[in-house]
């Protein structure tokens, strides 16, 4: 029966707990077999997406809120990454159903609320082959109801075929059937066991720890670099002790709580951790006093506290000592009681002066602005000059060199060779440096366009430190740029667990969704970032996501707000693109004229002009600027394969040549 109102589905009829649910013209969810099928062929779908699909089907036509999904999947447990896990699961559902989030056939996103299944739903299987085992026709021929359960009809049909074919007596037939069923059960056991484990065990089976920013008690704000450096080094040391079971939250997220007044339980919920390490640092002359205490957040019990007094030159060994003691306190609480803790970082031989310069460099590297990156380079160069064997300073220097071109208009050909030399020197001194290998991977990706080497180096960096959030983040980006969206989403979700409050990781999750054409989810992700930080530049890819979905008014409004907040060549380029594509060619022409004049007086990435010309529909000039960007080795060219902005150029010979040169074909 159809709905009385067009476009409004009827109230869902109750579904059998263990039956089959049909929808569309070809899909079936077999609840008994726990399998999604298309025209009787099984489709791979993991347990969490399967449960969400089942819930949507049960509530077909009605809104299913995120809180309902959380209750269905995780019960009353609190999971910091539940939202991202739900989004990722819905992406997998849509991919399995070939559903378009922009024009959904099955799953509709209700912004900021949840999802709704919008296709008609029916009970029972309709995709049986002409003579399948246990088909309704066979069931009736044996005197059984047409809708008899498959687990009853299948053995009877199988017995009948065995008897007719081999002329076996009844007991021989039963014996054959029993053996066949035993083989089916045994062969299915590993899959059933793995599914049970994945669906019944908690998402986080590891001990999650937040090393909160150490308070600077020196009385001089200029000493913040030292307390921040102590925080970061202890995070790094703890992360290497037992990465399979003990996971510290990354620096980016914990630094959000520097000088904050949030209560510990709230911090625990926001970061998804069970324990927090609080500390303070006071440095007088050449003596450092460090106070630390370990807190169990569920009841705010202080489990352990220590005071350390050391000379400045012994701070490195002090960090490893603190990390080891924390691990020993947490060892009984680890999931695997037999896990053996490895040693933390051994005491470094780097000089006191070099370490001081290194800490100052880390302080500015974390700020991620063109000016701060240049200051970090100055300090890291000073650190390696003071100690030519300081592997960590070389690795950090490589990272700063590799990043600065992307954050400014400085030429990549000037900085990328320096980044490569610094990374190779770091690896020569310490092949176990994940940061050095990740920097080498970024160079291979954005400068050499050597995707195979980039993937190999990212994987090795992650192998060296499974809790290295940046490694997972950059690897996700590398995969997405090649069109490997499933793997990319898996890596970015891993990065978010490790660094849940990182705006750049959250933004790049939206970027992956945008590149994979899941515009509703991308828009939702970009909006959430801009709610937290309205001027976060990369999140204003929201404008292009709006435009790709056909929301030209919203796209233009966001592009204009970006220019007002941060007037740069790239924000102007996006304004030119969105205004031209939104039916305002004169506005686009003004922006292109402005950018052309600006390019004569200051360095500019030709890629920005290319995007602006695409707004005007000038494909010839857009291609010319892309070719100029290739000659200048612009890092932004890596998005050519997947960014919807370049869709008008696809199939053109000059564009295909560029893809070939970038090894993206």
Protein Blocks (a to p, Z undefined) as FASTA:
>chain_A
ZZfbghiacddddddfklccdehjlbccdfklopadeehiacdddfklmmmmmmmmmmgo
iacdfklmmmmmnomaccfklmmmmmmmmmmmmmmnopafklcfkbccdehkbccdfbdc
dedjfkbcfkbghiaklmmmnopafklcfklmmmmmmmmmmmmmnopafklmmmmmmmmm
mmmmmmmmmmmmmmmmmmmpcfblcdcddddddddfkopaklmmmmmmmmmmmmmmmmmm
mmmlmccddfklmmmmgoiabdfklmmmmnopabdcddddddehjaccdddddddfklop
afbdcdddddfklmmmmmmmmmmmmmmmmmmmpmblmbccdddddddfbdfklmmmmmmm
mmmmmnopaklmmmmmmmmmmmmmmomklmklmmmmmmmmmmmmmmmcbdfklmmmmmmm
mmmmmmmmomklmklmmmmmmmmmmmnopaklmmmmmmmmmmmmmmlmklmmmmmmmmmm
nopamlmmmmmmmmmmmmmmbmklmmmmmmmmmmnopaklmmmmmmmmmmmmmmlmklmm
mmmmmmmnopamlmmmmmmmmmmmoccfklmmmmmmmmmmnopaklmmmmmmmmmmmmmm
pccdfklmmmmmmmnopaklmmmmmmmmmmnopaklmmmmmmmklmmmgoiaklmmmmmm
nopZZ
